[in-house]
Each structure stands twice: as C-alpha cells, then as structure tokens.
Amino acid sequence: MISADDLIALVRTYNPKTNEQLIRAAYDYGGLMHEGQFRHSGEPYFSHPVTVAAILTEQQLDDATIITALLHDTIEDTKASFSSVSEMFGTEIAMLVDSVTKLTNLQLNSTETKQAENFRKLFMAMSKDMRVILVKLADRLHNMRTIKSMRPDKQVQKARETMDIYAPLAGRMGMQWMREELEDLAFRVLNPEGRSSIMRRFVLLQRETGDVIQKITGDMRAELKKAGIKAEVYGRAKKPYSIWRKMQEKELSFSRLSDIYGFRVITDSEDDVYRTLGTIHQRWFAVPGRFKDYVSQPKTNGYRSIHTTVSGRDGKRVEVQIRTRQMHDVAETGVAAHWSYRDGKRSQNPFAVDPSKWIAQLTEQFDSEENHEDFLEAVKLEMYSDQVFCFTPKGEVVKLPRGATPIDFAYAIHTRIGNACVGAKIDGMRVPLWTRVKNGQSVEVITAEGQTPQTTWLEIATTGKARTAIRRSLREADRDRFIKLGRELARSAFGQLGKKATDKALSTAAKHLRLTDADEVLARLGSAELTGREVVTAIYPDLSPKEGKAVDSRRAVIGLGKGQSFKRAACCEPLPGERIIGITFRGQGVMVHAIDCARLASFEESPERWIDLHWHDGTHAAEYGATLQMTIGNDAGVLGRICTLIGETGANISDLHFVDRKPDFYRLLIYVELRDASHLHSLMRVLEAENEVATIERYRDTATSEPDGTQSRPH
C-alpha cells in the first residue's frame, strides 16, 4: 500500500503548494476508520481508497479531490458521519464524500424505470460537482483491476455494469484512456476466450511482420524532420476489445481487419497540426471517408484532434491522430483537465471545458423528456453514440449521433421544423427521410403548412429528442380517443382485482409512473404505451413473499458480536432492507437504529459504542413493526375497509390509536407488522390509492427517550 509520504510526493510533483498536513490527516483518519476491514483479496481495505487517490494524481487533480478519494468509503462503510468529516476537513470535502457515497448506492443496472431515475440522480450529482464522478470512475477502475478476488457471478455483474455504463461515461467525458482500460478489463471477464484469441493472433502477426509500430513510427519521424516540423510520434496496437468490436461491427475476420495500429503525433502549434496532416498525406495514401477534423469542430467535451487513416508500410492501414500538447492534455483527461493543477494553481488550458457548461449541454435535452423510457433512450444515445457534423444551408453546424436521419436533423433545429417536415435535400439532392446523414453533408429540410408527424417516423428517427417530439404530437392528435379507450381498459384491469379505477387510484398510479396526471395515464393506456397490468402494478404490486431462504428473526442482523442480542429502536423502527447502525448498551445488548435516525446524534460522543450492521438477505417474516399516520374520512365502514386492505397485503395490525377525531375525518396511528421496507412502501401505495385516505405517512417518534435508548409510543 502506498504510504502517506509517497502519496503526498505524487501530489507535490504537480502542485508544490499542496496542503500536505490536510492530506496526511485524511490518510490517517481513513486508515483509522477502515481499521480491521479487509478486501475480498485479503488486503487491508484502506489500500483501496489510497490507490484510488493515486489514480487521481495521474490526472493532476486538486487536494479536495485527492482527500475525497481517501475518504470516499468512510461514510458508507465505517462509523464516520457527514458531520465528523465536515468538522475535520470542511464542508466542501464532506459534500464530495457524501455525493460519492450516494453514487455508490445507485443501482445503474437495475430495472428500466429505476435505472432511468438513478441516471437522473447521477447527472444531478455531476451537475453539482464534476469531481464526484471523477472519484467514482477511479474507484471503479481500481475495483476492475482487482476483480479476480470477487465471486464469479459478482465479477460478471460488475463487468457488465462497467461495459454498459462506466466505460461509455468515461469516454463521453473525454477520458479515452480510462474508457479503453475499463472496456478491456470488463472484456477479460465477459469474454475471456475472445480476448485470448485476439492476443494470440497479435503474437502471431508480430512474428510474421516484425515490429510494425517501430518501423512506421520511424518513417513518420523521418518525414516530419524532412518537412522541418518538430513533433513527437507515438504508436501502439489497439486494445483487444476495440479490435473485437470492429470485427463484430464490420463482420470481418482478424486477418481482414486492417487498421489495428494507431499513431499519435503531438505538435507545438495548431499550424503544425495541419502541416503534419499535409506531410502524412503526401507520403502515404489517405483512405477515403476516414478523415475527421475535430480541431475546427471540437467535441462538446473539449476534445480536439485531426483523425485520418492512411495506407502505411506494406499497405497496412493505420489511424493517425494529430494534435497539439494542450489538445493532448484535454484528450487524455477530458473534462478533468478543468481541475488539473500546475505549480500549485489551476492550470489554464484554453481547450479545457468548464464542467458546469459541459454538464448543462449534456442534460439540456434530458430535462424535457416526459417519461423514463424517453429519458433513458436520450441518455444512452448521448453516451454511446459517435457524432456526425452536418450543416444547414446557412453553414451552421448541427451535431447528431451516427446513424441519424433528416428527421433527426429537423428536430435538432426546432420541434416546429420537425413536425412540419415533408422531405429533405442532402447536398442539393432530394433524398428519402430514412437516409443516414454523413459527416460534412449539407442538409436542407422541406416543410409544409398543415403537416403533422407520421407514425412511421418513429422507425426512422434515432435521437431521443426527435422520438419524444413525434410521440407527443401523435398522442395529442388522438388524445381524446385514447383517453376514452384507456378508461375502459383501466376499468377492466382494476376489475380483475376487485378494485375500481377511480380518479384517486389513477392519480396515484400517475405519481408512481412519473406521469403528469390521471388523463396522461389513460391516454398512454389507450395508445398501448402502457399496459393495464403496468398501471395496476403501480398501485398494487405483488406483495407475496419473495422466494428465497427464510430468515430467522433472532438472527436477522449481521455484524453482532458473539453472544450479542439486538432490539429494534422504537424511535425509528428500522425494517429489513434499510441501512442500520447498532448502539451497544451494557447488559442490554445492541439497539438497532435506522441510519437516518435523529437519535443517533446523541451518541456521537461515544463512537466506541457504534457497530456497523446490516440485515440478512432472504425472506423475513411479517413481524417487524412500523407506524403509519393516516387521515381518513369519518364515514361508516371506512376504517373497516382500511383494515381489510392492510390484511390483503399480508400485513398485520398490532395496535391502533386515534390522535384526533373531527366530524368529517379521523387522524390515527396504526401499528402494522411487515416483512421489510419494500413491504411498507407497497402497503402505503395501496392505501394512498383509496378515496377515503386523505394523507398517509410513516410516523417516527423521537420525542421521549427511555433508559435503554428506546422510545415509548404515544398514547
């Protein structure tokens, strides 16, 4: 494990004014908090945060980011709290650590609805401070480098998540080196045979052709020297996963794949970039259609470079990237270049993109998406697609994902232009709307008054913005008809459960489906964008016990010492599935609190009494009490129906207390016994949908403390 002195030395190489004392304090505090914890490999756990911090020094990041890396797991996995980190290291670092903790808890590979919501949270965290995602990416990189110590099933899960989410995100942020390494590490897990095959063929190719990279590099250096251009030339073979992906996309065998070598030329000035391009094209044949000028048309993350592919020595195709040193720094670290330090102060790289502006551009179209499917589609298109640059007839540049059509072009200009589109011209020639636009083409949209989007456009459009606008227009055109049809479908779907599709029930469904109102639910139901089952499930999810091993309630908590017993604190009534902390009481065992319980603040001066606990996985019996505070109508039979509903969900009422009685309503506390937190949320959703229920919320009492640390219920 890297020592504190070595880590500080790494920071000092680019930031001589670093706060060594604060970094050392964070190193010592992190080591103390993680003492006794070990990784799957058997190494001390603290070696992981230290390595993450070291990875971030390679990007020359500021002290706050390095310290956040050292502490990024303390709030999540130790007895450290936000307040203690804030007190010792300041609010800025505490906020960063807390944000990284929240990102760690996001399940980005979960179901589509939850995944979309978690992506929203991810972008919100990035918009507040880009350094949060930089720490998270470095954290994922080290975890992937050491993934072999995990269970095989966990390796596959983490590798898939890395390939689908974190690697593309690193690429979208301009950190291409990290994207390539993450992809290759994930590829090693997901397809070890494929990777080994690529590596074997590389070895065979080198035996047959010798060191091609050294030969071509020498040729380029000689040509540039002859032209009087001062530049550095580097060559490398492309990563195994990059080669594998090209083989799959182009359906070519390894022997037919040509551009498996890449070369990079770094010049002193922008003028030399174009002089170098001319020199290379004079010496070698340029491959048509493989030229991109990201110097005059930079990517949104600040990336600038000339890309060209030429037929090199022995006819082998090689890709050449040409850029200046400052462009290269941004190309290596992407938006992280904005945070890079030189000689103790923020570096002034003119090509580095301000993260706040970058994330604003990235999230601009996402904010307009109406539902989780459109949002997720927009996110993935933005993250995973390469871009093409097209021009309007006036010469304005329009950036689109690869594979876009004139329909996408029209909606990128304005929704009104897209809706009225009847045709398009590319480079002056009339083309079908399904034509794929290419780099450098000029696109003219032909419109007509009275035109409206057609259903077939959904199959033509590729961007989230275009598809969302088309769906919205189609829905509005047939909205009344869809609402009427949707109401009949809802009545049938609810009737199968013996329920009624009331306005209150539909409004509740809209809330949980992230839609605007009940009419929107009915319109989407009538247009087949939602099924009756999805609407019903939004209110009445399957509450039957989950399959899996039953958990003994006496051993429901993991983390207790030998012979220790536990009690659930009555103040917060923690349920299985919620994060918990234990407080020891001499002679009385351990009192289990929810992690957000206000009562925990009274034990902050006694950290030795804190125990990190978590619930057993599996199926728990419905015997964990929780309190609901409800306001219901004062009508005959209402309370009976509420009790019946609670019983139908598999919960049990253990007590009931009226807080307030009025002529038109009751306010009461109901004590129910549940399986876990998911059971609680499902029950509250079912009750919320009932017309007679005005309000419902979980009730926690922190007012009265008993000698053993529990709270008494109000009576």
RARA-V784104 format. One record per helix or strand of 3 or more residues. SS is the DSSP state (hx for helix, st for strand). FROM is the first residue (numbers start at 1). LEN is the number of residues. If there is no record, write none. Layout:
# RARA-V784104
SS|FROM|LEN / SS|FROM|LEN
This chain:
# RARA-V784104
hx|4|9 / hx|20|14 / hx|46|12 / hx|63|9 / hx|74|4 / hx|82|8 / hx|91|14 / hx|112|17 / hx|131|15 / hx|147|3 / hx|152|21 / hx|176|15 / hx|192|18 / hx|212|15 / st|231|7 / hx|240|11 / hx|254|3 / st|261|7 / hx|270|14 / st|306|6 / hx|313|3 / st|317|8 / hx|325|15 / hx|355|10 / hx|366|3 / hx|372|13 / st|387|5 / st|397|5 / hx|406|8 / hx|415|5 / st|421|6 / st|429|3 / st|442|6 / hx|457|4 / hx|464|14 / hx|479|17 / hx|503|10 / hx|518|9 / hx|532|8 / hx|553|3 / st|566|3 / st|580|6 / st|589|6 / hx|598|6 / hx|607|3 / st|610|6 / st|624|10 / hx|638|11 / st|652|10 / st|665|10 / hx|677|12 / st|693|6
